[in-house]
Amino acid sequence: MIDLPWLEPGASQFPPTQQALDEPNGLLACGGSLNVDTLLNAYRQGIFPWFDEDQPILWWSPSPRAIVIPGQEHISKSLAKFIRNTELQVSYDKAFTQVMEACAAPRSYSDETWICAEMIGAYQQLHQQGFAHSVECWLDGKLVAGLYGIAIGSIFFGESMFTQVSNGSKLAFSHLCTRLKAAEFGLIDCQVRNKHLDSLGALQWPRDKFESELRRLIEKPSKFCPFV
């Protein structure tokens, strides 16, 4: 049984991230709550919640960290052609809750989801306060792909993405990168490496490098304009 620091409900202070476990990679603490102050304090320290519905809230700070630098994302020739010719329409912050619900839906390879009703409610509050944002892709008026995440300072914390059409989530990510580069964001935190992120040009940084850049970007005045 893993012995983890327990956070009381409403607590917003976390253990030092250097105390995170190596296995499972990055597990730091459990308990607490998903109120706005706790979540914002967590993200400012490079910590994020990730847990199943039948678990207590689990807090993570993995190392290495998957990141993408806006403007340095990888766009393959086939994806570039798709972006030029696609009939999909892209919008921002028009269907935040729908995007979260679609990200929470069972995937073809798994019935499990970590985006429970409690998570959706918490991030809706962040969205209402201007921190959480979504990118949506539409086909004939139907939401078919998208992503969501948190913007603080000049860093964007990517949370999840989904697609029901080929290249849909990559289109959303490409638009996000373009928007963030124009706003002089320095980093997209992608949390944990996977093949999909690898295909988009994700890098892996050790925790100390990530947190050093995080501290700089969190304090940098944001040129981020509300998505319209």
JOKAHU-V931466 format. One record per helix or strand of 3 or more residues. SS is the DSSP state (hx for helix, st for strand). FROM is the first residue (numbers start at 1). LEN is the number of residues. If there is no record, write none. Layout:
ss: <SS:SS>
from: <FROM:FROM>
len: <LEN:LEN>
//
This chain:
ss: <st:hx:st:hx:st:st:hx:st:hx:hx:st:st:st:hx:st:hx:st:hx>
from: <5:17:27:36:58:65:77:89:96:117:132:142:155:168:187:195:203:207>
len: <3:3:5:9:3:4:9:4:9:12:8:11:9:15:5:5:3:13>
//
